Amino acid sequence: MAASQSDTPKTAPFVLLWKQMRGFRGKYAWAIAALFLFTAINYVAPLVASATIDFALSGKPDDSRPITWIIGLMGGADFVRERLWFPALLMVLLTVIAGGFSYLKGRFAAEASDGIARRLKDRLYDHLQRLPARYHDRAETGDLIQRCTSDVETLRMALAAQVVEVSNAVLLLLTALPVMVMLDGRMTLVSFALVVPIILFGYIYIGKVKHLFAEVAESEGQVTRVVQENLTGLRVVRAFARQDFEIDKFAAPNKLYRDRSLKLLHLMAWYWSASDLIVVTQQGIVLFTGACFISQGSLTVGTLFAFLMFLNMLLWPVRQMGRTLTDLGKSVVALNRMGEILSEPEESVPAGFVRPSSPAAGKIEVRDLVFGHGEENAAINGISFTVEPGETLAILGPSGSGKSTIMHLLLRLYDHTSGSIRFDGRELTELDRQWVRSQFSVVMQEPFLFSKTIGDNIRLGRGGAEAEQIHEAALLADIHDTIKGFPSGYSTLVGERGITLSGGQRQRVALARALLQDTPVLMLDDALSAVDAETEATILEALRSRHGRRTTLVIAHRLSTLAHADKVIVLEKGRIIQHGTHAELAAREGLYRRLWTIQNALENEMSQDTAP
Ligand SMILES: Nc1ncnc2c1ncn2[C@@H]1O[C@H](COP(=O)(O)OP(=O)(O)OP(=O)(O)O)[C@@H](O)[C@H]1O
């Protein structure tokens, strides 16, 4: 299920954006101020040109106020007529100053948008860390990556350009209008003749393409998802010779993405050409009407020139409206997608939860525990057991019987439906979740190592651990000699940028990490399944030396791993069907004895086969 299909109410996109803009709104204010000054200077330039044409060149001055005001400021008509270089120099100077303000606008806007994008990425990443395991079970990694990277980028680009552009358009319109009216009321009306139709046209366009933005973003997410899944499972794909199938599987979402993008691009191209046509028509109307007025003697060449320059400035944002609407449309979609993640509730923190100041003793009492991942099929169905501090509990059972689920419930990755789990005498749900987790060290069924050095991977168990402590943990996990055998020892990089460890080596590094953590409870979820029997025996021997000091929960299919546990429980379909010590269970009829007999027979057979 995609992360987008959540039932959680979403944060309205602009509310989310407004909140994220906190601390950057000042920068936007500066950017808009710089833009305002840039615009103001750009008004003066046409007026300088117009005044020069009318007073100094054509000799038919317009007595409208802005023009006479400007010519007065330039030292009067005679002064300008004798020194034509002066208005030219003034226009160059004004352009240079305007360039400076334009730079400042760009800089402030970029600083603000980059800051907001960074904050959003941090927030999304932070929030994803705090979402419950249930959310991550149904969310698709590729889709989440897309939301945290390219959606944020879409928004950043829009924020860098469009917030300021839109403010600019509004400012231009509000300030140009009075100046234009003062110059010539009739020409002002003519200049705005097509602005209303073009805005209407833009409105209709955005209505048509809005859903396409969401579709394009969704198909981009699908493409990312397929690539991510394929790269993660590359070995499986190769091993099953499924490359052709995977290539075909990729082709469909890739084609869909291309088709949708093309559809959007066609619409955009159509819009832009049509709006360009309207803009050019508008310029033609102004030029034609202006020429008529000039021939009637009711307009000067200078004023027409000023109007054409104003029109150019005003029509620029109108021409850009397509782009602005496109960017804003995409941003709203991106904001909605981010909002969906941010609206997901984090792992609950009960009011008045307890966070003990000392480490736990490690007593675990489970009573009538029930839990299911969905409505039907309880994964755990009325389980009860007790593990005293320092004891080792072994959990055995067929695949899917609920063994890992017990560990997940103890870690509070999920909350149980009914029954109780008491940890050191307190209800687990009353305890601070982070504290509970800090009392457990876990080796998961499929241990994950980060793309760091082996030493750093082990150190993850305890931040400030010294080299000796790391070596000690690695010795216990019987991986020290192997690590020493690598050319860079503990500094060997693991993963994509370094060496690939074998399954058994990975399990042992993960075990060293858990042992270094040295918490009151150690949980091993089939943690030695990829380790050979001899190495396993060495590790178990080392772990036995800790017996009595730390509570240990072991899940394993190999009974030799479980034989030394203080207690064994056997699960089937979420229920305990047998419990006791190894000796008791091996002597009693049931699943445990059947498995014990089969495994013993296999071992005997193998030892006979390999005997000289
Ligand atoms: N995240 C999940 N969402 C839905 N169902 C799940 C999830 N995790 C486990 N299950 C289901 O819960 C049941 C118990 O799973 P669990 O992983 O606890 O089994 P297990 O005994 O550890 O199996 P194995 O020995 O194969 O690891 C199974 O039916 C499994 O399909």
The ligand as a Tripos MOL2 file, in Angstrom:
@<TRIPOS>MOLECULE
LIG
   31    33     1     0     0
SMALL
NO_CHARGES

@<TRIPOS>ATOM
      1 N1          4.4300   -6.8430    9.3890 N.pl3     1 LIG1
      2 C1          3.5470   -7.8010    9.2570 C.ar      1 LIG1
      3 N2          2.3480   -7.5490    8.6990 N.ar      1 LIG1
      4 C2          1.4120   -8.5240    8.5820 C.ar      1 LIG1
      5 N3          1.5930   -9.7880    9.0020 N.ar      1 LIG1
      6 C3          2.7660  -10.0920    9.5650 C.ar      1 LIG1
      7 C4          3.8120   -9.1320    9.7160 C.ar      1 LIG1
      8 N4          4.8740   -9.7250   10.3200 N.ar      1 LIG1
      9 C5          4.5160  -11.0140   10.5140 C.ar      1 LIG1
     10 N5          3.2660  -11.2350   10.0650 N.ar      1 LIG1
     11 C6          2.5060  -12.5000   10.1530 C.3       1 LIG1
     12 O1          2.4620  -12.8680   11.5200 O.3       1 LIG1
     13 C7          2.6630  -14.2610   11.6570 C.3       1 LIG1
     14 C8          3.8300  -14.5400   12.6210 C.3       1 LIG1
     15 O2          5.0110  -14.0470   12.0270 O.3       1 LIG1
     16 P1          6.4380  -14.1620   12.7470 P.3       1 LIG1
     17 O3          7.3880  -13.3650   11.9450 O.co2     1 LIG1
     18 O4          6.2810  -13.8420   14.1660 O.co2     1 LIG1
     19 O5          6.7420  -15.7110   12.5630 O.3       1 LIG1
     20 P2          8.0280  -16.5130   13.0160 P.3       1 LIG1
     21 O6          7.5490  -17.6040   13.8970 O.co2     1 LIG1
     22 O7          9.0630  -15.6110   13.5360 O.co2     1 LIG1
     23 O8          8.4720  -17.1280   11.6030 O.3       1 LIG1
     24 P3          9.9460  -17.4610   11.0620 P.3       1 LIG1
     25 O9         10.4360  -18.6620   11.8160 O.co2     1 LIG1
     26 O10         9.6730  -17.8280    9.6310 O.co2     1 LIG1
     27 O11        10.7490  -16.2510   11.2250 O.co2     1 LIG1
     28 C9          2.8830  -14.8150   10.2700 C.3       1 LIG1
     29 O12         1.6660  -15.3490    9.8290 O.3       1 LIG1
     30 C10         3.2460  -13.6190    9.4460 C.3       1 LIG1
     31 O13         2.7780  -13.7550    8.1300 O.3       1 LIG1
@<TRIPOS>BOND
     1     1     2 1
     2     2     3 ar
     3     2     7 ar
     4     3     4 ar
     5     4     5 ar
     6     5     6 ar
     7     6     7 ar
     8     6    10 ar
     9     7     8 ar
    10     8     9 ar
    11     9    10 ar
    12    10    11 1
    13    11    12 1
    14    11    30 1
    15    12    13 1
    16    13    14 1
    17    13    28 1
    18    14    15 1
    19    15    16 1
    20    16    17 2
    21    16    18 1
    22    16    19 1
    23    19    20 1
    24    20    21 2
    25    20    22 1
    26    20    23 1
    27    23    24 1
    28    24    25 2
    29    24    26 1
    30    24    27 1
    31    28    29 1
    32    28    30 1
    33    30    31 1
@<TRIPOS>SUBSTRUCTURE
     1 LIG1         1 GROUP 0 **** ****
